[in-house]
Amino acid sequence: MNKLILYLLSLTSLLAAPGCKQDNEKAREEFRQRRGAIEHPVEPTSTTQSDEPERPVVVPPDNTRATPDDETPAIPGDRVVGVKDGDTFELLRNGQTITVRLLGVDTPEKNQAYGQRAKQFASDLAFGKNVRLIEHNKDRYGRTVGTIILPDGRNLNEELVREGFAWHYTAYSKDKTLANLEADARRFKRGLWQDPNPVAPWDFRKQKPEPVDNSKAAIPAGATKRQVYLCDSSGSAVYHYSKDCSVLKRCKEQVLTVTEAEAIRQHNRRADKTCSPK
């Protein structure tokens, strides 16, 4: 408004001056244009703003989230239901029992030094527990040869060697871990390595039993008529009442059928307790 007043004053002075008639029309036109510009200003147009409301940002759902491990149902392992010795176990799988021989290790025999301790050590770790069996193959006796993983993730094969209750069975294994564990057990004299001259189980099994003189042994009642079965092998010292005895099935030689009296007197055999009659 102040600008308009000043402009009117200046225009009045110009109109009052002589010789300016020719410029009156031009001045009036300019006045009208300026007044219109002041009374009706044109708002500047913004190129950076818009009256359109902002649209909300839609985030697509994330369908790639991985399912946590704890949402996956756990699969129960095989349950250890029997420990025959330090390296042989009975596992229950789908309602059936399978015999498992540990891969790469050999524990002392039950009648050998540290044999019972090896069995007890293995039983304390595995008996009655659900374990994971890593199968390797089948041996000539039909047993599953493999590795047993304990519930806490430890390897039972390795634990036996680590604590000095098993040898690394080098005839069937080149496992460097087992070899190193045996070297440590030897150095620190753990378990059977406390013995100054430990005998390897495979050598112990080759030792022939002392001959038994049964020439004067008492003969059980009915022994002269009762038939028994024996393995015709120099390494066998027993006879069996049943031809289906699991021990007798391991015989690689001829199976003889004789009377119990002959088995005792002529073959110097004693009755096998595994399949003895009830």
Buried (B, 14 or more C-beta within 10 A) or exposed (E): EEEEEEBEEEBEEEEEEEEEEEEEEEBEEEBEEBEEEEEEEEEEEEEEEEEEEEEEEEEEEEEEEEEEEEEEEEEEBBBBEBBBBBBBBBBBEEEEEBBBBBBBBBBBBEEBBBBBBBBBBBBEBBBEBBBBBEEBEEEEEEBBBBBBBBEEEEBBBBBBBBBBBBBBBBEBBEBEBBBBBBEEBBEEEBBBBEEEEBBBBEEBEEEEEEEEEBEEEEEEEEBEEBEBBBBEEEEBBBBBBBEEBEBBEEBEEEBBEBBBBBBBBEBBBBBBEEBEEE
